[in-house]
Amino acid sequence: MRSFGSLRSAAGWLGRRSAVLLLVVTAAGLAAGGVAWLAGAGAVADGCWLVSAGFGLVYALWSAADSLRRGRLGVDVIALLALAGAVAVRELLAAAVISVMLASGRALEAWAALRARHDLSALLDRAPRTARRGPRAADRASLPGSRRRRRAARCRRAGRPAPCGVG
C-alpha cells in the first residue's frame, strides 16, 4: 500500500502535467480514429473519436464549472456547448477536433504561465538586496530590503536594474 505522501506527490506530478497529458490523449484519439477510418473500420474510428471527445467534454465541463464558480462566463461554456452539440448529432470527428483544439489551448496557457513564472523569478533574483542612498560618502549607508522598497525610486544607482513597478 502506498503512503499518503507518495500519493500527494503523484497527484502533484499529474496536476503539473495534466495539460500535456490531455493534449496527448485527445490527439492520439483523433489520430487513431483517422487511421481506423482510412483502414475502413468506421465503427472503430467513431469509438476513438468518441473517447477523444469524452476527454474534451470532461475538461470543458470542469473548466466551465470553475469559471461559473468564479462568477465569470468564458469561452469554456462555448467549447462545452460545441462539444456536446457535436456529440449529440453524432459528428464525432468534429467533436474530437474541438477536443484537440481545447487541449492545445490549455497546454499553451500552461506553458506560457510556466515561462512567465520563470522569467519573473529570474528578474527578482537580479534585484539588488541592498541599496545605497545619497551621493555623499556620509550618506552611503546600506539599507535593508524592506526600507529599500519604500525608497526604491530615489535609491537606485545609475545603470542598475530597477525593481518591479519602479519607472
Protein Blocks (a to p, Z undefined) as FASTA:
>chain_A
ZZfklmmmmmmmmmmmmmmmmmmmmmmmmmmmmmmmmnopaklmmmmmmmmmmmmmmmmm
mmmmmmmmnopacfklmmmmmmmmmmmnopaklmmmmmmmmmmmmmmmmmmmmmmmmmmm
mmmmmpcfbdcehjbfklmcccdfklmmmmmmmmpcghiacdehiZZ
